[in-house]
């Protein structure tokens, strides 16, 4: 463990629940407020703006840049995909009832792809609002997060099926079981030539190699409950330890470093890498954590 200082910045009341975070096309940080049913923007000058979705049941989770210069996010509580422009204009696309969307990403085809937690589906939304769904060949899989792979496909973690799903752009699905039983995969991220993912129940990280092999890396603290992960562009990745109250890094060789958060029980969830190569994580306590790597 490395005692590198991490600074924390308040962005909301603790009850609002910062959850997902991404770097927008405007260079600002955009995040979801899962309990407050809102979206927030944090500018480079620290200015914080928030928007209410006007639907207390919406439960926004994951947010990602879209191909159209806007931000797109999942509304897991009311089966919608939200959209917000950098000017703050809100709209939404309605999904089939019972979808429960969680992860979202812009795919290699220029559409938005999402994971349907409650419907055993992966869905595709075009920027004009057209929705198509791809059924998964498993029941009760609890599709969680999605990532664009380096192989012109979309990958999804199947939390309760202990597997990853690879979805071709034409809708073909291949399921890849994980080596460790009951590992509980959640976050996933594409990188230069593979994908990184976390196993929240096993306290491990996983990597899909270019040849399709899956490697697993045990964390020093197996009770850390890793949650979200994002590729660092150099073959490694940054991840959050929800149970360990840390931000961690794994390099391309599998070497792991972790950095403790200043505030106990911060509940770190999503994280993003900013344009200056620093790392920001959303803390459900109402703060953002800012970590500056030694090489940044």
Helices and strands as residue ranges (DSSP letters): E 7-10, G 14-16, E 18-23, E 29-33, E 38-42, E 48-52, E 60-65, E 71-75, E 80-84, E 90-94, E 101-106, E 112-116, E 121-125, E 131-135, E 143-148, E 153-158, E 163-168, E 173-177, E 185-190, E 195-199, E 204-208, E 214-218, E 226-231, E 237-241, E 246-250, E 256-260, E 268-273, E 279-283, E 287-291
